Amino acid sequence: MAIDPNFERTRERVDERDGVAVWGPVEPPEKRGIHGTHVAVDFDICLADGACLEDCPVDVFEWVDTPDHPESEIKAHPTYEDQCIDCMLCVDVCPVDAIDVDPSRENRV
């Protein structure tokens, strides 16, 4: 199941990590929520294959630890989402559709 592109309306903002919004529910280790707003990564379905980190021309993502998560123990966090140029490469290469980029969402720089 792909990331919900309407998450900012269907989920509650519950936290922040490195200046990036986290949308719930968050119940570690299984549920980690969606991280980011303009560039959003669903940590619950991210497989951590690294394609987004490799292909992003402006280095939006960095690895973060997610110990004991059933899919992977690291995730691609959109730490520098404010640098996104909306090229959509990360969306195109994600094998499980865990990433959504929408320049119209709040916090767009």
RONU-132731 format. One record per residue: x, y, z of N, C-alpha, C, O in turn; residue in one letter. Coordinates in pm, whole numbers, padded with zeros to 5 digits, always signed. Example, Ala and Ser with C-alpha at 12.3 -4.5 7.8 and 13.67 -1.06 7.14 Angstrom:
// residues 2
+01319-00569+00780+01230-00450+00780+01320-00330+00780+01424-00332+00846A;+01285-00225+00708+01367-00106+00714+01290+00003+00787+01341+00114+00804S;
This chain:
// residues 109
+00084-00117+00000+00000+00000+00000+00089+00124+00000+00182+00134+00080M;+00061+00218-00086+00142+00339-00103+00110+00441+00006+00010+00431+00077A;+00198+00539+00016+00178+00651+00108+00047+00723+00074+00013+00737-00043I;-00023+00767+00175-00146+00843+00156-00109+00987+00119-00052+01058+00201D;-00140+01032-00003-00103+01168-00044-00180+01277+00031-00145+01394+00023P;-00284+01239+00101-00363+01335+00179-00336+01326+00329-00419+01365+00410N;-00220+01274+00364-00191+01248+00506-00203+01371+00594-00241+01359+00711F;-00171+01489+00541-00177+01608+00625-00319+01644+00665-00340+01724+00756E;-00416+01585+00596-00557+01604+00635-00612+01484+00711-00707+01499+00787R;-00554+01366+00691-00608+01245+00752-00532+01199+00877-00578+01112+00950T;-00415+01259+00900-00333+01223+01016-00304+01346+01100-00317+01460+01054R;-00266+01321+01222-00233+01430+01314-00081+01447+01322-00006+01349+01329E;-00037+01571+01320+00105+01600+01341+00135+01575+01488+00079+01642+01575R;+00223+01479+01517+00245+01437+01654+00383+01468+01709+00405+01462+01830V;+00476+01502+01622+00613+01522+01669+00692+01594+01561+00640+01632+01456D;+00821+01613+01592+00914+01672+01498+01049+01607+01520+01089+01582+01633E;+01118+01580+01409+01252+01521+01419+01344+01600+01327+01319+01609+01207R;+01447+01657+01382+01542+01738+01305+01472+01847+01225+01510+01876+01111D;+01369+01908+01284+01297+02016+01218+01197+01971+01114+01140+02053+01042G;+01173+01840+01106+01081+01782+01008+00960+01725+01081+00974+01654+01181V;+00841+01757+01033+00717+01710+01096+00705+01558+01091+00747+01494+00994A;+00647+01502+01197+00615+01360+01202+00465+01349+01221+00407+01408+01312V;+00402+01271+01133+00257+01253+01131+00225+01113+01182+00279+01015+01132W;+00137+01103+01280+00104+00977+01345+00010+00889+01265-00033+00925+01155G;-00020+00775+01322+00019+00732+01456+00165+00686+01462+00220+00635+01364P;+00223+00704+01577+00359+00659+01604+00355+00573+01729+00322+00621+01838V;+00389+00446+01711+00394+00349+01822+00512+00256+01797+00493+00144+01750E;+00634+00301+01829+00753+00221+01803+00746+00085+01873+00687+00075+01981P;+00805-00018+01816+00889-00011+01698+00813-00029+01566+00867+00003+01461P;+00689-00079+01570+00620-00111+01445+00570+00011+01369+00590+00019+01248E;+00508+00106+01435+00451+00223+01368+00543+00343+01390+00567+00385+01503K;+00594+00397+01279+00686+00511+01286+00628+00636+01221+00687+00744+01232R;+00513+00624+01154+00446+00739+01096+00507+00788+00967+00594+00723+00907G;+00460+00904+00923+00509+00970+00803+00597+01086+00846+00558+01167+00930I;+00716+01093+00787+00811+01199+00820+00821+01294+00702+00846+01253+00589H;+00802+01423+00732+00810+01525+00628+00673+01577+00589+00571+01516+00622G;+00673+01689+00520+00548+01748+00473+00555+01770+00323+00479+01710+00248T;+00646+01855+00279+00666+01874+00135+00720+01746+00073+00668+01698-00028H;+00824+01691+00133+00877+01560+00095+00841+01467+00209+00895+01479+00319V;+00751+01374+00185+00700+01287+00290+00741+01142+00266+00730+01091+00154A;+00790+01078+00371+00830+00937+00364+00749+00860+00467+00751+00892+00586V;+00678+00759+00422+00602+00673+00513+00699+00569+00570+00733+00472+00503D;+00741+00591+00693+00837+00502+00757+00780+00363+00780+00856+00268+00799F;+00650+00348+00778+00590+00217+00802+00605+00124+00683+00596+00002+00698D;+00626+00181+00563+00641+00095+00445+00777+00108+00378+00807+00031+00287I;+00860+00203+00420+00993+00221+00362+01077+00095+00383+01087+00044+00495C;+01137+00046+00274+01221-00074+00279+01370-00043+00294+01451-00133+00313L;+01404+00085+00287+01542+00129+00302+01634+00070+00196+01744+00023+00228A;+01589+00071+00071+01676+00022-00036+01779+00127-00079+01876+00093-00146D;+01758+00253-00040+01856+00358-00066+01846+00426-00200+01926+00515-00229G;+01751+00389-00283+01740+00449-00416+01716+00600-00409+01772+00675-00489A;+01635+00643-00315+01607+00787-00303+01733+00864-00263+01757+00974-00313C;+01812+00808-00173+01936+00874-00133+02034+00882-00249+02103+00983-00267L;+02041+00777-00327+02134+00774-00440+02093+00868-00553+02178+00931-00615E;+01963+00878-00580+01916+00953-00696+01886+01100-00670+01880+01178-00765D;+01867+01140-00545+01831+01278-00516+01947+01372-00551+02055+01360-00494C;+01926+01465-00644+02035+01553-00686+02071+01661-00584+02175+01725-00598P;+01987+01683-00483+02014+01788-00384+02026+01732-00242+02024+01809-00145V;+02037+01601-00229+02062+01535-00100+01961+01570+00008+01997+01613+00118D;+01834+01552-00024+01725+01576+00071+01728+01476+00187+01695+01510+00300V;+01767+01352+00158+01753+01242+00254+01883+01209+00327+01992+01231+00276F;+01866+01155+00449+01977+01094+00521+01922+00976+00601+01804+00973+00637E;+02008+00879+00626+01966+00761+00701+01944+00795+00848+02021+00871+00907W;+01838+00738+00905+01815+00744+01050+01783+00603+01098+01731+00521+01024V;+01816+00578+01223+01792+00447+01282+01646+00431+01323+01584+00523+01377D;+01591+00313+01295+01456+00275+01340+01465+00133+01394+01415+00039+01331T;+01527+00116+01510+01550-00017+01565+01423-00100+01578+01318-00050+01620P;+01435-00226+01542+01330-00326+01557+01208-00306+01468+01106-00373+01487D;+01214-00214+01370+01102-00201+01277+01099-00325+01188+01205-00369+01142H;+00981-00383+01164+00974-00507+01088+01021-00497+00942+01062-00598+00885P;+01016-00380+00880+01059-00366+00740+01209-00341+00728+01275-00402+00644E;+01263-00254+00812+01406-00224+00810+01442-00144+00935+01358-00075+00993S;+01566-00153+00974+01610-00085+01095+01673+00051+01068+01726+00115+01158E;+01666+00095+00943+01703+00232+00905+01597+00282+00808+01528+00202+00743I;+01585+00414+00798+01488+00474+00705+01551+00597+00640+01646+00655+00693K;+01498+00635+00525+01542+00754+00454+01461+00873+00505+01344+00890+00469A;+01523+00954+00587+01456+01068+00649+01475+01193+00562+01588+01222+00521H;+01367+01268+00533+01379+01387+00449+01429+01508+00530+01361+01610+00539P;+01546+01495+00587+01602+01596+00676+01613+01733+00610+01594+01835+00676T;+01642+01735+00483+01662+01861+00411+01552+01883+00308+01579+01922+00194Y;+01427+01858+00348+01316+01870+00254+01302+02012+00199+01246+02032+00092E;+01352+02110+00272+01343+02248+00223+01434+02272+00102+01421+02374+00035D;+01525+02179+00074+01614+02190-00042+01555+02124-00168+01612+02134-00276Q;+01442+02057-00152+01381+01981-00263+01353+02072-00383+01304+02184-00367C;+01385+02022-00503+01360+02097-00626+01244+02037-00706+01225+02072-00823I;+01169+01948-00645+01049+01888-00706+01078+01812-00835+00996+01812-00927D;+01192+01748-00843+01226+01671-00964+01152+01538-00968+01136+01479-01075C;+01105+01491-00852+01027+01368-00838+01107+01239-00859+01047+01132-00870M;+01238+01246-00866+01318+01125-00884+01296+01027-00769+01286+00907-00792L;+01290+01078-00647+01271+00990-00532+01138+00916-00541+01130+00798-00508C;+01036+00984-00585+00904+00922-00601+00911+00813-00707+00856+00704-00689V;+00977+00842-00817+00986+00748-00928+01065+00622-00894+01032+00514-00942D;+01171+00635-00811+01257+00518-00784+01215+00436-00664+01265+00325-00645V;+01125+00487-00581+01086+00412-00461+01006+00288-00501+00900+00300-00562C;+01056+00169-00468+00990+00047-00513+00856+00018-00443+00777-00063-00492P;+00832+00082-00329+00708+00055-00255+00619+00179-00244+00523+00180-00167V;+00650+00284-00319+00571+00408-00318+00557+00466-00177+00448+00506-00135D;+00669+00469-00105+00668+00521+00032+00692+00672+00036+00687+00731+00144A;+00718+00735-00079+00752+00878-00083+00649+00954-00165+00604+00908-00270I;+00613+01072-00114+00526+01162-00189+00584+01303-00180+00624+01348-00072D;+00590+01371-00293+00638+01508-00298+00524+01594-00349+00467+01568-00455V;+00492+01698-00273+00385+01788-00314+00422+01931-00273+00418+01965-00155D;+00457+02014-00371+00500+02150-00338+00389+02239-00283+00416+02347-00232P;+00266+02195-00293+00156+02278-00242+00129+02257-00093+00052+02332-00033S;+00191+02154-00034+00169+02130+00109+00239+02234+00194+00334+02298+00150R;+00192+02251+00315+00246+02351+00409+00396+02332+00426+00451+02225+00399E;+00461+02436+00470+00605+02440+00498+00691+02445+00374+00813+02429+00384N;+00632+02466+00258+00712+02475+00135+00791+02605+00138+00736+02712+00162R;+00919+02594+00114+01005+02712+00113+01011+02766-00029+01078+02866-00054V;
